[in-house]
Amino acid sequence: MIRRILVGVFVIALVCTASLGAVQIKEMKKTSPTPLNSRNAMTVDINNALQADIEALGIDKAVAKKIVDGRPYRNKRELVTKQLLTSEQYNKLKDQLVARQPRKSKSKGGE
């Protein structure tokens, strides 16, 4: 009889410990650092970024210079069509790249 009670208490303690561990794991996942390749990572505007910022993405120094020299770009995909990046390189970096367009100024009264 005592043995059954002890086994029951042990099983209940084991279940409680396991469930607390699961809750702690969920909390850790919520607060874990964001991976670098996520959408929250730094984005680089290829039309305005410094060459060093482009290089920081892992792009070769010579290619980064060509990107800077070839501005402006209508869209980030032009890096592939102009053969500055391979499709594989582009696919790895596309979430970190943007090609913002300059705002068009409004002219006043025929100026």
Helices and strands as residue ranges (DSSP letters): H 2-31, E 44-45, H 51-55, H 61-69, H 78-81, H 87-93, G 94-96, E 97-98
